[in-house]
Amino acid sequence: MDNEILGQLFRQLTDTDSSEKEIIQLLQKVKTILHKNSEYAGNYTFDDISLNKGVAVNCKLASDCFDDYLRTYSFMLATFRCIGNKTKRNTEKVKILYAGTGPFLTIILPSVFLFSSDQISITTLEINENSYHYSKNLISKLSKTDYFEANLHQNALTFETEHKYDIIISETMDKALTREPQIAIFSHLVKFLKSDGNLIPQNVKIDLIASSIKLEKNVDFYCYTDKRTRELNNKHRQFIKTVLEANRQFYETAKLVESESLFLTTICTSQVKTKLNELLLLTEVQLYEDFILKEDDSWLTKKYICHSFSRKTRGKDFNIYYKNNESPIITFKLKD
Ligand SMILES: C[S@@+](CC[C@H](N)C(=O)[O-])C[C@H]1O[C@@H](n2cnc3c(N)ncnc32)[C@H](O)[C@@H]1O
């Protein structure tokens, strides 16, 4: 019964005519069914896992990500579209690796209802024991085991395989690529991607902007499109430079060393207008083709205030680094 309802809800979700309000209502209905079938009680478990390249978030937080509705919807639809395009070209099953499923296998779930098990084969990795447990419950309760080649309770950072995948998915990130291990995970897994394969997200772009916290407007609610706040903020902001584009080329070429900072670029702040006293990092996440999360569409793309000028730093050049340690972050250092 729940199976049929979920299939119906996912079909409605992929109907691109649905309004934002309808999408949120559909996802709320989906969530109720997922809670029931995974037997997830929604209780807080203090089970963040500290890795040497970022934090794997606890089961409650991973489950709450579902309520970041535009994020959830966009990841689901982008993945569905990407698989759809591959099934048109592939004669064999589309092989998918999904790192960090959370309790609900959120991103891949519509696709196991909308494609047949002859079309896709999925391997999942989840490091958190509780999330892993609930995701396994869900697969068996929804009778979807034949879609999965393997469900592994494993750290994606140390995963090894002889297989190559058509699509590798991971949403293990926070705004400005802080805290969670997205960069480290994709840098490791990219070697298992076929030459014509796709990473989802395809690109994470981080722009450095000068602004003033006194002039900045904040959105009233996240996970609703709010172009107006973006437009208002853009009136006073000054673009400085794109400091990182984390995409396949980056993952294949950047020399990430554990616990070391990776040099990204140098920025010059001599042209920054005097009324702008802060530097912000803005995140834009391109999931696949035209599925893009822009500033404030989701928690992943909230602005991140990273520096306030002092007399010592105003007008100076900075070197920008990505810190690849247990607390990843983009950092600044005055250039000598
Ligand atoms: C932000 S949640 C996202 C959950 C789900 N994919 C979604 O989109 O709603 C990230 C998930 O990745 C898992 N994770 C983080 N680092 C991991 C790693 N190194 N190996 C396997 N799983 C990891 C976390 O335990 C968590 O369940």
The ligand as a MOL file (V3000), in Angstrom:
LIG
                    3D

  0  0  0     0  0            999 V3000
M  V30 BEGIN CTAB
M  V30 COUNTS 27 29 0 0 0
M  V30 BEGIN ATOM
M  V30 1 C 24.0120 15.6040 5.2320 0
M  V30 2 S 23.5770 13.8980 5.4150 0 CHG=1
M  V30 3 C 22.6840 13.6360 3.9130 0
M  V30 4 C 21.8080 12.4280 3.9450 0
M  V30 5 C 21.0630 12.1310 2.6340 0
M  V30 6 N 21.9830 11.7460 1.5810 0
M  V30 7 C 20.2660 13.3150 2.1600 0
M  V30 8 O 20.5950 13.9060 1.1420 0
M  V30 9 O 19.2970 13.6790 2.8470 0 CHG=-1
M  V30 10 C 25.1490 13.1330 5.1150 0
M  V30 11 C 25.1940 11.6540 5.3940 0
M  V30 12 O 26.4730 11.1860 4.9650 0
M  V30 13 C 27.0120 10.3110 5.9370 0
M  V30 14 N 28.4850 10.3700 5.8160 0
M  V30 15 C 29.2820 11.4320 6.0800 0
M  V30 16 N 30.5700 11.1140 5.8900 0
M  V30 17 C 30.5920 9.8320 5.4840 0
M  V30 18 C 31.6380 8.9350 5.1240 0
M  V30 19 N 32.9130 9.3190 5.1780 0
M  V30 20 N 31.3090 7.6880 4.7420 0
M  V30 21 C 30.0020 7.2890 4.6980 0
M  V30 22 N 28.9670 8.0840 5.0430 0
M  V30 23 C 29.2600 9.3460 5.4250 0
M  V30 24 C 26.4950 10.8570 7.2560 0
M  V30 25 O 26.5480 9.8620 8.2660 0
M  V30 26 C 25.0890 11.2770 6.8700 0
M  V30 27 O 24.1910 10.2160 7.0340 0
M  V30 END ATOM
M  V30 BEGIN BOND
M  V30 1 1 1 2
M  V30 2 1 2 3
M  V30 3 1 2 10
M  V30 4 1 3 4
M  V30 5 1 4 5
M  V30 6 1 5 6
M  V30 7 1 5 7
M  V30 8 2 7 8
M  V30 9 1 7 9
M  V30 10 1 10 11
M  V30 11 1 11 12
M  V30 12 1 11 26
M  V30 13 1 12 13
M  V30 14 1 13 14
M  V30 15 1 13 24
M  V30 16 1 14 15
M  V30 17 1 14 23
M  V30 18 2 15 16
M  V30 19 1 16 17
M  V30 20 1 17 18
M  V30 21 2 17 23
M  V30 22 1 18 19
M  V30 23 2 18 20
M  V30 24 1 20 21
M  V30 25 2 21 22
M  V30 26 1 22 23
M  V30 27 1 24 25
M  V30 28 1 24 26
M  V30 29 1 26 27
M  V30 END BOND
M  V30 END CTAB
M  END
